[in-house]
Amino acid sequence: MSVRTAYLAAEGFTEELDHELGGADTTHGRLLIASGPPRPAAWAANVWLDPQEIAIASISDAAAKLRALQRNWAVYAPRLYRRAMLIQEQLPKVSAKPLVFGSPPPAAPLGSWTLLDPGTMLAAPHCRNPFPNGEIHFVEDRTGPPSRAYLKLWEALTLIGRRPGPGEICLDLGSSPGGWSWALHRMGPQLISVDKAPLAPEIARLPAIEHRQESAFALDPHTVGPVEWLFSDVVCYPARLLALVERWLATGTCRNFVCTVKFQGPTDHETARRFSAIPGSQLRHLFHNKHELTWIKID
């Protein structure tokens, strides 16, 4: 049997994923199925590895065949929803509790499956993302941060299994009103928060945050000195962010990067490709991203 891979597009971005893949063989809702081993797929919420078609005779037969492959399964049901839910109900429950930030992602393998038609499943026992359909939910803080933008920062750090800590120096570029600065401050590093606009007053009062009220793009890396982390959620065209990142990479004074690439209007696929081509980096659409990708480079 030839190798296939299935890619579950992030909600609302099936066209972007199809463009990135160069076209899929088959589409099933947001699930794009293509021949060959896994390809780079920033717009995929999850990647199903080596999915297999399985003939089923009944709901109980479907559940039994899934249990024979492994224990934990997440269903994707763009069609035949009721039948799919009846099958899923016969499988072990997968915890849907929101994650407390700082807790590791689930370690147990999580497969994904869908009904192609009433008598055929597509099932992949192994997937790239440890969360059901790539959807990670956190226990939110609804009083401290000035916005919910911190959730995509939490998601990125959770997925890479790294985060800044005491003794490290972090830059937060384009930081106003301060959602990312709030989240980073709680991790304990020394923080330089940069934006022409002011921080929210409750964020500006936090200790260990130096706020520089200037443009992130005018900031000279040589005047800052070595930093462990550069974070950016700045609103700008992707090509401008790429130029900023390349300037910092050229100085060699920053080890780790987490930046949001925000698309203004049509998706700039060429600049996205240039981000993904930077050695040692990864580009992905997080569950908490909108029309944007997160670029990550960890030393």
C-alpha positions as CSV (number, residue, x, y, z in Angstrom):
1,M,0.0,0.0,0.0
2,S,1.4,3.4,-0.9
3,V,2.2,5.9,1.8
4,R,-0.3,8.7,2.5
5,T,-0.5,11.5,5.0
6,A,-3.6,13.4,6.1
7,Y,-3.5,17.1,7.1
8,L,-6.2,18.7,9.2
9,A,-6.4,22.4,8.2
10,A,-6.7,25.0,10.9
11,E,-10.3,26.3,11.0
12,G,-11.0,28.6,8.1
13,F,-7.6,28.0,6.4
14,T,-8.2,25.0,4.1
15,E,-7.2,27.0,1.0
16,E,-3.9,28.1,2.6
17,L,-3.0,24.5,3.5
18,D,-3.9,23.2,0.1
19,H,-1.7,25.9,-1.5
20,E,1.1,25.0,0.9
21,L,0.9,21.3,0.0
22,G,0.7,22.0,-3.7
23,G,-2.7,20.4,-3.9
24,A,-4.2,17.4,-2.1
25,D,-5.4,14.1,-3.6
26,T,-8.7,14.1,-1.6
27,T,-10.5,16.6,0.6
28,H,-12.8,15.6,3.4
29,G,-14.0,18.7,5.1
30,R,-10.9,20.3,6.5
31,L,-8.9,17.1,6.2
32,L,-6.6,17.0,3.2
33,I,-5.3,13.6,2.2
34,A,-2.1,13.5,0.0
35,S,0.2,10.8,-1.2
36,G,3.7,10.5,0.2
37,P,5.3,11.1,3.6
38,P,4.6,14.2,5.7
39,R,5.4,17.5,4.1
40,P,6.0,20.9,5.8
41,A,2.5,22.1,6.7
42,A,2.4,25.2,8.8
43,W,-1.4,25.6,8.2
44,A,-2.2,22.2,9.5
45,A,-3.7,22.0,13.0
46,N,-2.7,18.4,13.0
47,V,-0.9,15.9,10.8
48,W,-2.2,12.3,10.6
49,L,0.7,9.9,10.0
50,D,0.1,6.9,7.7
51,P,-3.7,6.9,7.9
52,Q,-5.5,3.7,6.8
53,E,-8.9,3.0,5.4
54,I,-10.9,0.5,7.5
55,A,-14.1,-1.2,6.4
56,I,-16.7,-1.3,9.2
57,A,-19.9,-3.3,9.5
58,S,-21.5,-1.5,12.4
59,I,-20.9,1.1,15.1
60,S,-19.7,-1.6,17.5
61,D,-17.4,-3.1,14.8
62,A,-15.9,0.4,14.2
63,A,-15.2,0.9,17.9
64,A,-13.7,-2.5,18.3
65,K,-11.4,-2.0,15.3
66,L,-10.2,1.3,16.7
67,R,-9.5,-0.2,20.1
68,A,-7.5,-3.0,18.5
69,L,-5.2,-0.4,17.1
70,Q,-4.7,1.7,20.3
71,R,-6.5,3.1,23.2
72,N,-6.9,6.9,22.8
73,W,-8.7,8.4,19.8
74,A,-10.0,11.9,18.7
75,V,-12.8,12.0,16.2
76,Y,-13.1,14.5,13.3
77,A,-16.6,14.5,12.0
78,P,-17.4,16.9,9.2
79,R,-20.1,14.5,8.0
80,L,-22.1,11.6,9.5
81,Y,-21.8,13.4,12.8
82,R,-24.3,11.3,14.8
83,R,-22.9,8.0,13.6
84,A,-19.4,9.2,14.4
85,M,-20.4,10.3,17.9
86,L,-22.0,6.9,18.6
87,I,-18.7,5.2,17.7
88,Q,-16.7,7.7,19.8
89,E,-18.9,7.0,22.8
90,Q,-17.8,3.4,22.8
91,L,-14.1,4.4,23.0
92,P,-12.2,5.4,26.2
93,K,-12.7,9.0,27.2
94,V,-10.0,11.4,26.3
95,S,-9.6,14.2,28.9
96,A,-11.0,17.5,27.7
97,K,-10.0,19.4,30.9
98,P,-8.3,22.7,30.2
99,L,-4.6,22.6,30.7
100,V,-2.9,24.6,33.5
101,F,0.0,26.5,31.9
102,G,3.3,25.0,32.9
103,S,1.9,21.5,32.7
104,P,3.4,19.3,30.0
105,P,1.3,18.2,27.0
106,P,-0.3,14.7,27.2
107,A,2.3,12.0,26.8
108,A,0.0,9.2,25.7
109,P,-0.4,8.6,22.0
110,L,-3.5,10.0,20.5
111,G,-4.9,8.8,17.2
112,S,-7.4,10.5,14.9
113,W,-10.2,9.1,12.9
114,T,-13.1,10.1,10.7
115,L,-16.0,8.5,8.8
116,L,-15.5,8.7,5.0
117,D,-18.8,7.0,4.5
118,P,-21.1,4.9,6.6
119,G,-19.0,1.8,6.0
120,T,-15.5,3.2,5.9
121,M,-13.2,4.9,8.4
122,L,-9.9,6.7,7.9
123,A,-7.8,6.2,11.0
124,A,-4.3,7.2,12.0
125,P,-2.9,5.8,15.3
126,H,-0.1,8.4,15.3
127,C,-0.4,12.1,14.9
128,R,1.9,15.2,15.2
129,N,-0.2,17.1,17.8
130,P,-0.9,15.6,21.2
131,F,-4.2,17.5,21.6
132,P,-7.5,16.4,19.9
133,N,-7.6,17.9,16.5
134,G,-4.8,20.3,17.5
135,E,-7.1,22.2,19.9
136,I,-5.4,23.1,23.1
137,H,-7.5,24.9,25.8
138,F,-6.0,26.5,28.9
139,V,-7.3,27.4,32.3
140,E,-7.5,31.2,31.6
141,D,-6.7,34.1,33.8
142,R,-9.6,36.5,33.3
143,T,-8.4,39.2,35.6
144,G,-4.7,39.7,35.2
145,P,-3.9,40.2,31.5
146,P,-5.2,43.1,29.4
147,S,-6.1,40.8,26.5
148,R,-6.3,37.1,25.5
149,A,-3.2,37.4,23.2
150,Y,-1.2,35.6,25.9
151,L,-2.9,32.3,25.1
152,K,-1.0,31.9,21.8
153,L,2.3,32.5,23.7
154,W,1.3,29.9,26.3
155,E,0.4,27.5,23.5
156,A,3.7,28.0,21.6
157,L,5.8,27.5,24.8
158,T,3.7,24.4,25.8
159,L,4.2,22.7,22.4
160,I,8.0,23.3,22.3
161,G,8.4,22.3,26.0
162,R,10.6,25.4,26.7
163,R,10.0,28.7,28.4
164,P,12.1,31.6,29.9
165,G,12.9,31.6,33.5
166,P,14.7,33.6,36.3
167,G,18.1,35.0,35.2
168,E,17.2,35.2,31.6
169,I,16.7,38.4,29.6
170,C,13.7,38.6,27.3
171,L,12.6,41.2,24.7
172,D,8.8,41.6,24.1
173,L,8.5,43.7,20.8
174,G,5.3,45.4,20.0
175,S,4.2,44.7,23.5
176,S,1.3,47.1,24.1
177,P,-1.1,46.7,25.9
178,G,1.0,44.0,27.6
179,G,-0.6,40.6,27.3
180,W,2.6,38.8,26.5
181,S,4.6,41.0,28.9
182,W,2.1,39.9,31.7
183,A,2.6,36.2,30.8
184,L,6.4,36.5,30.5
185,H,6.6,38.4,33.8
186,R,5.0,35.5,35.6
187,M,7.8,33.2,34.4
188,G,10.4,35.2,36.2
189,P,12.8,36.6,33.6
190,Q,14.1,40.1,33.3
191,L,11.9,41.7,30.6
192,I,12.4,44.6,28.2
193,S,9.0,45.6,26.8
194,V,9.2,47.7,23.6
195,D,6.3,49.6,22.0
196,K,5.6,53.2,20.9
197,A,2.3,52.8,22.7
198,P,2.1,52.6,26.5
199,L,1.5,49.5,28.5
200,A,-1.7,49.0,30.4
201,P,-1.2,50.7,33.8
202,E,-1.5,47.4,35.7
203,I,1.2,45.9,33.5
204,A,3.5,49.0,33.7
205,R,3.5,48.7,37.5
206,L,4.8,45.2,37.5
207,P,8.4,44.8,38.8
208,A,11.2,43.6,36.6
209,I,9.7,45.1,33.4
210,E,11.6,47.8,31.7
211,H,9.3,49.5,29.2
212,R,11.0,51.3,26.3
213,Q,8.4,53.5,24.5
214,E,9.9,53.4,21.0
215,S,9.5,51.5,17.8
216,A,10.4,47.8,17.8
217,F,11.8,48.3,14.2
218,A,14.1,51.2,15.2
219,L,15.6,49.2,18.2
220,D,19.3,48.5,17.5
221,P,20.3,45.0,18.7
222,H,23.7,46.3,19.6
223,T,22.3,48.7,22.1
224,V,20.4,45.9,23.9
225,G,23.1,43.4,24.2
226,P,22.7,39.6,24.5
227,V,19.2,38.3,25.2
228,E,18.0,34.7,25.6
229,W,14.6,35.3,24.1
230,L,13.0,37.6,21.5
231,F,9.2,37.6,21.5
232,S,7.1,39.6,19.0
233,D,3.3,39.9,18.5
234,V,3.7,43.2,16.7
235,V,1.2,44.1,14.0
236,C,3.0,44.6,10.7
237,Y,3.4,43.2,7.2
238,P,5.2,39.8,7.2
239,A,8.1,41.1,5.1
240,R,8.8,43.8,7.6
241,L,8.9,41.3,10.4
242,L,11.2,39.1,8.4
243,A,13.6,42.0,7.9
244,L,13.6,42.6,11.7
245,V,14.2,39.0,12.5
246,E,17.0,38.8,9.9
247,R,18.7,41.8,11.5
248,W,18.6,40.1,14.9
249,L,19.8,36.8,13.5
250,A,22.7,38.6,11.8
251,T,23.9,40.1,15.1
252,G,24.0,36.7,16.8
253,T,22.9,38.2,20.1
254,C,19.6,36.3,20.6
255,R,19.2,32.6,21.1
256,N,15.5,31.9,20.9
257,F,12.6,33.5,19.0
258,V,8.8,33.3,19.1
259,C,7.2,35.7,16.7
260,T,3.7,36.0,15.3
261,V,3.6,36.5,11.5
262,K,0.4,38.4,10.8
263,F,-1.1,38.5,7.3
264,Q,-2.7,41.8,6.2
265,G,-5.2,40.9,3.5
266,P,-4.2,37.9,1.2
267,T,-1.8,35.4,2.7
268,D,1.8,36.2,1.8
269,H,2.9,32.6,1.0
270,E,6.3,33.7,-0.3
271,T,7.3,35.4,3.0
272,A,6.0,32.4,5.0
273,R,8.2,30.2,2.9
274,R,11.2,32.4,3.7
275,F,10.5,32.2,7.4
276,S,10.2,28.4,7.3
277,A,13.5,28.2,5.4
278,I,15.5,29.8,8.2
279,P,17.7,27.0,9.5
280,G,16.5,25.4,12.8
281,S,13.1,27.1,12.7
282,Q,9.5,26.0,12.6
283,L,6.4,27.7,11.3
284,R,3.0,26.6,12.6
285,H,-0.6,27.8,12.9
286,L,-1.6,27.6,16.6
287,F,-5.1,26.9,17.8
288,H,-5.1,30.5,19.2
289,N,-3.8,32.1,16.0
290,K,-6.1,33.9,13.7
291,H,-5.0,34.8,10.1
292,E,-1.4,34.5,11.3
293,L,1.4,31.9,11.8
294,T,3.8,31.6,14.7
295,W,7.5,31.4,13.8
296,I,9.7,29.7,16.4
297,K,13.5,29.2,16.5
298,I,15.0,27.6,19.6
299,D,18.7,27.3,20.2
